[in-house]
Amino acid sequence: MQSLLDALRNRDAILFVGAGVSMNVGLPSWSKLVGEIASRVGYDPDIFSQLGDHLTLAEYYSLLHGSLGKLRSWMDTEWHNGDKRKEVENSEIHKMLVGLPFSAIYTTNYDRYLEWACESSGREYIKITNVGDLVHVDDKKLQIIKFHGDFDDDQSIVLTESGYFERLSFESPLDIKLRADVLGKTILFVGYSLSDINMRLLFYKLHKLWQSSPYANARPTSYIFLTRPNPVQEAVLKSRGIEPIISPLDGHKEGLSTFLDDLHARLK
């Protein structure tokens, strides 16, 4: 893990944040979202959940209603209601994530939790959701790139199957930025499930990007934090240049908190 520490010290590290991080502060599960979609299209939730994954079911909703507008509004309200901001501001995991010297944070989450954590911690940031935001990039500020969209921009939300297929074509302006950002930098992935085919495709695409480069041998090691060992997945990840860091503790929240605390301590 020494190369990760060196990259952080040199501001040559990028963080990828997945849904597992937001779930630590009570983000509703995909099953709750599927249940809400079911109620809006007249299905029993248990039956509806057997008809496809959340991408296909969201696609069905969009076909019936013409857009995700009302569902997106429900998600925004559900994920940011009540005392959620205070809960995020008190989250040690979020404090530690935005307190580490990453040059950029890419997130596949739609929520505003990272932004709230920055505001609470006093760290300046610029949010990048679409090509228009790229003109406002400031190297002195932390870049938060909303890779699957943001609630402040309805058109950016990637939730349907079609949206995911288009997002993973790797031809959008954000993809071009990603390709430029990752070359020569160490990446740390946290909050991701290895059952997520979209992230596994991302790992594969990044690996192919490096393989096509004449400087493939200079590729820095990247890392993914995992809550439990999986020798099969670990072998596949290593073959794609990603070194697993296995939590010694049961429970994602406790393990991730301990890992981030250790990173902070080593950087002092």
C-alpha positions as a Markdown table, in Angstrom:
| # | Residue | x | y | z |
|---|---|---|---|---|
| 1 | Met | 0.0 | 0.0 | 0.0 |
| 2 | Gln | 3.1 | 2.2 | 0.0 |
| 3 | Ser | 2.4 | 3.4 | -3.5 |
| 4 | Leu | -1.0 | 4.6 | -2.5 |
| 5 | Leu | 0.5 | 6.6 | 0.3 |
| 6 | Asp | 3.2 | 8.1 | -2.0 |
| 7 | Ala | 0.5 | 9.0 | -4.5 |
| 8 | Leu | -1.6 | 10.8 | -1.9 |
| 9 | Arg | 1.4 | 12.7 | -0.7 |
| 10 | Asn | 2.1 | 13.8 | -4.3 |
| 11 | Arg | -1.5 | 14.5 | -5.0 |
| 12 | Asp | -1.4 | 11.8 | -7.7 |
| 13 | Ala | -4.3 | 9.8 | -6.4 |
| 14 | Ile | -7.9 | 9.7 | -7.5 |
| 15 | Leu | -10.8 | 8.3 | -5.4 |
| 16 | Phe | -13.8 | 6.4 | -6.8 |
| 17 | Val | -16.8 | 6.3 | -4.3 |
| 18 | Gly | -19.7 | 3.9 | -4.7 |
| 19 | Ala | -23.1 | 3.4 | -3.0 |
| 20 | Gly | -21.7 | 1.5 | -0.1 |
| 21 | Val | -20.3 | 4.7 | 1.3 |
| 22 | Ser | -23.6 | 6.5 | 1.2 |
| 23 | Met | -25.4 | 3.4 | 2.7 |
| 24 | Asn | -23.3 | 4.0 | 5.8 |
| 25 | Val | -25.5 | 7.1 | 6.5 |
| 26 | Gly | -28.7 | 5.4 | 5.6 |
| 27 | Leu | -29.0 | 5.7 | 1.9 |
| 28 | Pro | -32.1 | 3.6 | 0.9 |
| 29 | Ser | -31.3 | 0.3 | -0.8 |
| 30 | Trp | -32.0 | -0.5 | -4.4 |
| 31 | Ser | -34.8 | -2.8 | -3.2 |
| 32 | Lys | -36.7 | 0.1 | -1.7 |
| 33 | Leu | -36.3 | 2.0 | -5.0 |
| 34 | Val | -37.7 | -1.0 | -6.9 |
| 35 | Gly | -40.6 | -1.1 | -4.4 |
| 36 | Glu | -41.3 | 2.5 | -5.2 |
| 37 | Ile | -41.2 | 1.9 | -8.9 |
| 38 | Ala | -43.5 | -1.0 | -8.5 |
| 39 | Ser | -46.1 | 1.0 | -6.6 |
| 40 | Arg | -46.0 | 3.7 | -9.4 |
| 41 | Val | -46.6 | 1.2 | -12.2 |
| 42 | Gly | -49.3 | -0.9 | -10.4 |
| 43 | Tyr | -47.3 | -4.0 | -9.5 |
| 44 | Asp | -46.8 | -5.9 | -6.3 |
| 45 | Pro | -43.2 | -5.1 | -5.2 |
| 46 | Asp | -42.3 | -8.8 | -4.6 |
| 47 | Ile | -43.5 | -9.8 | -8.0 |
| 48 | Phe | -42.1 | -6.8 | -9.8 |
| 49 | Ser | -38.6 | -7.4 | -8.3 |
| 50 | Gln | -38.5 | -10.8 | -10.0 |
| 51 | Leu | -39.1 | -9.3 | -13.5 |
| 52 | Gly | -35.7 | -7.7 | -13.9 |
| 53 | Asp | -32.9 | -5.8 | -12.2 |
| 54 | His | -33.3 | -2.2 | -11.1 |
| 55 | Leu | -31.9 | -0.9 | -14.5 |
| 56 | Thr | -34.6 | -2.8 | -16.5 |
| 57 | Leu | -37.3 | -1.9 | -14.1 |
| 58 | Ala | -36.4 | 1.8 | -14.2 |
| 59 | Glu | -36.3 | 1.5 | -18.0 |
| 60 | Tyr | -39.9 | 0.2 | -17.9 |
| 61 | Tyr | -41.0 | 3.1 | -15.7 |
| 62 | Ser | -39.4 | 5.5 | -18.1 |
| 63 | Leu | -41.2 | 3.9 | -21.1 |
| 64 | Leu | -44.6 | 4.2 | -19.3 |
| 65 | His | -44.2 | 7.7 | -18.0 |
| 66 | Gly | -42.0 | 9.2 | -20.8 |
| 67 | Ser | -39.2 | 10.2 | -18.3 |
| 68 | Leu | -37.8 | 9.6 | -14.9 |
| 69 | Gly | -38.9 | 13.1 | -13.6 |
| 70 | Lys | -41.3 | 12.2 | -10.8 |
| 71 | Leu | -39.3 | 9.2 | -9.7 |
| 72 | Arg | -36.1 | 11.3 | -9.7 |
| 73 | Ser | -37.9 | 13.9 | -7.5 |
| 74 | Trp | -39.0 | 11.1 | -5.1 |
| 75 | Met | -35.4 | 9.8 | -4.9 |
| 76 | Asp | -34.0 | 13.3 | -4.2 |
| 77 | Thr | -36.6 | 13.9 | -1.4 |
| 78 | Glu | -36.1 | 10.5 | 0.1 |
| 79 | Trp | -32.3 | 10.7 | 0.1 |
| 80 | His | -32.1 | 14.2 | 1.4 |
| 81 | Asn | -34.9 | 14.4 | 3.9 |
| 82 | Gly | -35.1 | 15.3 | 7.6 |
| 83 | Asp | -31.8 | 15.4 | 9.4 |
| 84 | Lys | -29.8 | 13.7 | 6.7 |
| 85 | Arg | -27.4 | 16.6 | 6.2 |
| 86 | Lys | -26.6 | 16.6 | 9.9 |
| 87 | Glu | -26.0 | 12.9 | 9.8 |
| 88 | Val | -23.6 | 13.2 | 6.8 |
| 89 | Glu | -21.8 | 16.1 | 8.5 |
| 90 | Asn | -21.3 | 13.9 | 11.6 |
| 91 | Ser | -20.1 | 10.9 | 9.5 |
| 92 | Glu | -16.5 | 10.1 | 10.3 |
| 93 | Ile | -16.2 | 8.2 | 7.0 |
| 94 | His | -17.3 | 11.2 | 4.9 |
| 95 | Lys | -15.0 | 13.5 | 6.9 |
| 96 | Met | -12.0 | 11.3 | 6.3 |
| 97 | Leu | -12.7 | 10.8 | 2.6 |
| 98 | Val | -12.8 | 14.5 | 1.8 |
| 99 | Gly | -10.0 | 15.1 | 4.2 |
| 100 | Leu | -7.6 | 12.9 | 2.3 |
| 101 | Pro | -5.4 | 14.7 | -0.4 |
| 102 | Phe | -7.0 | 13.2 | -3.5 |
| 103 | Ser | -6.9 | 15.4 | -6.5 |
| 104 | Ala | -10.3 | 14.3 | -7.6 |
| 105 | Ile | -13.2 | 12.2 | -6.4 |
| 106 | Tyr | -15.3 | 10.3 | -9.0 |
| 107 | Thr | -18.6 | 9.0 | -7.7 |
| 108 | Thr | -21.3 | 6.9 | -9.2 |
| 109 | Asn | -23.7 | 8.2 | -6.5 |
| 110 | Tyr | -26.4 | 10.8 | -7.3 |
| 111 | Asp | -26.6 | 12.1 | -3.7 |
| 112 | Arg | -25.1 | 15.3 | -2.4 |
| 113 | Tyr | -23.3 | 13.7 | 0.6 |
| 114 | Leu | -19.7 | 14.3 | -0.6 |
| 115 | Glu | -20.6 | 18.0 | -1.3 |
| 116 | Trp | -22.1 | 18.3 | 2.1 |
| 117 | Ala | -19.0 | 16.7 | 3.7 |
| 118 | Cys | -16.8 | 19.2 | 1.9 |
| 119 | Glu | -18.9 | 22.2 | 3.0 |
| 120 | Ser | -18.9 | 21.0 | 6.6 |
| 121 | Ser | -15.2 | 20.4 | 6.6 |
| 122 | Gly | -14.3 | 23.7 | 4.9 |
| 123 | Arg | -12.8 | 22.0 | 1.8 |
| 124 | Glu | -13.3 | 23.9 | -1.4 |
| 125 | Tyr | -14.7 | 21.8 | -4.3 |
| 126 | Ile | -16.0 | 22.1 | -7.8 |
| 127 | Lys | -18.8 | 19.7 | -8.9 |
| 128 | Ile | -18.6 | 18.3 | -12.4 |
| 129 | Thr | -21.7 | 16.8 | -13.9 |
| 130 | Asn | -21.6 | 17.7 | -17.6 |
| 131 | Val | -19.4 | 19.2 | -20.2 |
| 132 | Gly | -20.4 | 22.7 | -19.2 |
| 133 | Asp | -18.9 | 22.3 | -15.8 |
| 134 | Leu | -15.5 | 21.5 | -17.3 |
| 135 | Val | -14.8 | 25.2 | -18.0 |
| 136 | His | -15.0 | 25.9 | -14.3 |
| 137 | Val | -12.3 | 23.4 | -13.3 |
| 138 | Asp | -9.9 | 24.9 | -10.7 |
| 139 | Asp | -6.8 | 22.9 | -9.8 |
| 140 | Lys | -6.8 | 24.4 | -6.3 |
| 141 | Lys | -10.2 | 22.9 | -5.5 |
| 142 | Leu | -11.2 | 19.2 | -5.1 |
| 143 | Gln | -13.0 | 18.0 | -8.2 |
| 144 | Ile | -16.1 | 15.9 | -7.5 |
| 145 | Ile | -17.1 | 14.3 | -10.7 |
| 146 | Lys | -20.6 | 12.8 | -10.7 |
| 147 | Phe | -20.0 | 10.0 | -13.1 |
| 148 | His | -23.6 | 8.7 | -13.1 |
| 149 | Gly | -25.3 | 12.1 | -12.8 |
| 150 | Asp | -26.5 | 14.5 | -10.1 |
| 151 | Phe | -30.0 | 15.4 | -8.8 |
| 152 | Asp | -29.4 | 19.0 | -9.8 |
| 153 | Asp | -29.3 | 18.0 | -13.5 |
| 154 | Asp | -32.1 | 15.7 | -14.5 |
| 155 | Gln | -30.6 | 14.9 | -17.9 |
| 156 | Ser | -27.4 | 13.6 | -16.3 |
| 157 | Ile | -29.0 | 10.8 | -14.2 |
| 158 | Val | -28.0 | 7.3 | -15.2 |
| 159 | Leu | -30.6 | 5.0 | -13.9 |
| 160 | Thr | -32.2 | 3.1 | -16.8 |
| 161 | Glu | -30.6 | 0.2 | -18.7 |
| 162 | Ser | -30.3 | 2.5 | -21.8 |
| 163 | Gly | -28.6 | 5.1 | -19.7 |
| 164 | Tyr | -26.0 | 2.6 | -18.4 |
| 165 | Phe | -25.3 | 1.3 | -21.8 |
| 166 | Glu | -24.7 | 4.8 | -23.1 |
| 167 | Arg | -22.6 | 5.8 | -20.1 |
| 168 | Leu | -20.3 | 2.8 | -20.5 |
| 169 | Ser | -19.6 | 3.5 | -24.2 |
| 170 | Phe | -16.8 | 5.6 | -22.8 |
| 171 | Glu | -17.3 | 8.3 | -25.4 |
| 172 | Ser | -18.9 | 11.1 | -23.4 |
| 173 | Pro | -17.0 | 14.2 | -22.3 |
| 174 | Leu | -16.7 | 12.8 | -18.7 |
| 175 | Asp | -15.2 | 9.6 | -20.2 |
| 176 | Ile | -12.6 | 11.6 | -22.0 |
| 177 | Lys | -11.8 | 13.5 | -18.8 |
| 178 | Leu | -11.6 | 10.1 | -16.9 |
| 179 | Arg | -9.1 | 8.8 | -19.5 |
| 180 | Ala | -7.0 | 11.9 | -19.1 |
| 181 | Asp | -7.2 | 11.8 | -15.3 |
| 182 | Val | -6.3 | 8.1 | -14.7 |
| 183 | Leu | -3.2 | 7.9 | -16.9 |
| 184 | Gly | -0.3 | 8.1 | -14.5 |
| 185 | Lys | -2.4 | 8.2 | -11.3 |
| 186 | Thr | -3.2 | 5.7 | -8.6 |
| 187 | Ile | -6.9 | 5.0 | -8.1 |
| 188 | Leu | -8.6 | 3.9 | -4.9 |
| 189 | Phe | -12.1 | 2.4 | -5.2 |
| 190 | Val | -14.3 | 2.3 | -2.0 |
| 191 | Gly | -18.0 | 1.4 | -1.5 |
| 192 | Tyr | -18.3 | -0.9 | -4.5 |
| 193 | Ser | -19.8 | -4.4 | -4.7 |
| 194 | Leu | -18.0 | -6.9 | -6.9 |
| 195 | Ser | -21.4 | -8.1 | -8.1 |
| 196 | Asp | -21.9 | -4.8 | -9.9 |
| 197 | Ile | -21.3 | -5.6 | -13.5 |
| 198 | Asn | -21.1 | -1.9 | -14.4 |
| 199 | Met | -18.0 | -1.4 | -12.1 |
| 200 | Arg | -16.4 | -4.6 | -13.4 |
| 201 | Leu | -16.8 | -3.3 | -16.9 |
| 202 | Leu | -15.2 | 0.0 | -15.8 |
| 203 | Phe | -12.2 | -1.9 | -14.3 |
| 204 | Tyr | -11.9 | -3.8 | -17.6 |
| 205 | Lys | -12.1 | -0.6 | -19.7 |
| 206 | Leu | -9.4 | 1.1 | -17.6 |
| 207 | His | -7.2 | -2.0 | -18.0 |
| 208 | Lys | -7.7 | -2.0 | -21.8 |
| 209 | Leu | -6.9 | 1.7 | -21.9 |
| 210 | Trp | -3.5 | 1.1 | -20.2 |
| 211 | Gln | -2.9 | -2.0 | -22.4 |
| 212 | Ser | -3.2 | 0.1 | -25.5 |
| 213 | Ser | -0.7 | 2.6 | -24.2 |
| 214 | Pro | 3.0 | 2.4 | -25.1 |
| 215 | Tyr | 3.7 | 3.2 | -21.5 |
| 216 | Ala | 1.7 | 0.2 | -20.0 |
| 217 | Asn | 4.7 | -0.8 | -17.9 |
| 218 | Ala | 4.6 | 2.6 | -16.1 |
| 219 | Arg | 1.0 | 2.1 | -14.9 |
| 220 | Pro | 0.6 | 2.8 | -11.2 |
| 221 | Thr | -1.1 | 0.2 | -9.0 |
| 222 | Ser | -4.7 | 0.9 | -8.1 |
| 223 | Tyr | -6.6 | -0.4 | -5.1 |
| 224 | Ile | -10.1 | -1.5 | -4.1 |
| 225 | Phe | -11.2 | -1.8 | -0.5 |
| 226 | Leu | -13.2 | -4.9 | 0.1 |
| 227 | Thr | -15.2 | -5.9 | 3.2 |
| 228 | Arg | -14.5 | -9.7 | 2.9 |
| 229 | Pro | -12.0 | -12.0 | 1.0 |
| 230 | Asn | -13.0 | -13.5 | -2.3 |
| 231 | Pro | -10.0 | -15.3 | -3.9 |
| 232 | Val | -11.7 | -15.7 | -7.3 |
| 233 | Gln | -12.5 | -12.0 | -7.6 |
| 234 | Glu | -9.2 | -10.9 | -6.1 |
| 235 | Ala | -7.3 | -12.9 | -8.8 |
| 236 | Val | -9.4 | -11.3 | -11.6 |
| 237 | Leu | -8.9 | -7.8 | -10.1 |
| 238 | Lys | -5.1 | -8.3 | -9.8 |
| 239 | Ser | -5.0 | -9.4 | -13.5 |
| 240 | Arg | -6.4 | -6.0 | -14.3 |
| 241 | Gly | -4.0 | -4.0 | -12.2 |
| 242 | Ile | -6.2 | -3.5 | -9.2 |
| 243 | Glu | -4.8 | -4.6 | -5.8 |
| 244 | Pro | -7.5 | -5.6 | -3.3 |
| 245 | Ile | -7.3 | -4.3 | 0.3 |
| 246 | Ile | -9.3 | -6.7 | 2.5 |
| 247 | Ser | -10.9 | -5.4 | 5.7 |
| 248 | Pro | -9.8 | -7.4 | 8.8 |
| 249 | Leu | -13.2 | -6.4 | 10.5 |
| 250 | Asp | -16.7 | -7.6 | 9.9 |
| 251 | Gly | -19.1 | -4.9 | 8.7 |
| 252 | His | -18.5 | -2.4 | 5.9 |
| 253 | Lys | -18.8 | 0.7 | 8.1 |
| 254 | Glu | -16.3 | -0.4 | 10.8 |
| 255 | Gly | -13.8 | -1.8 | 8.3 |
| 256 | Leu | -13.8 | 1.3 | 6.0 |
| 257 | Ser | -13.6 | 3.6 | 9.0 |
| 258 | Thr | -10.6 | 1.8 | 10.3 |
| 259 | Phe | -8.9 | 1.7 | 6.9 |
| 260 | Leu | -9.4 | 5.4 | 6.3 |
| 261 | Asp | -8.2 | 6.2 | 9.8 |
| 262 | Asp | -5.1 | 4.2 | 9.2 |
| 263 | Leu | -4.4 | 6.1 | 5.9 |
| 264 | His | -4.7 | 9.5 | 7.8 |
| 265 | Ala | -2.4 | 8.3 | 10.5 |
| 266 | Arg | 0.3 | 7.1 | 8.0 |
| 267 | Leu | 0.1 | 10.4 | 6.1 |
| 268 | Lys | 1.0 | 12.5 | 9.2 |
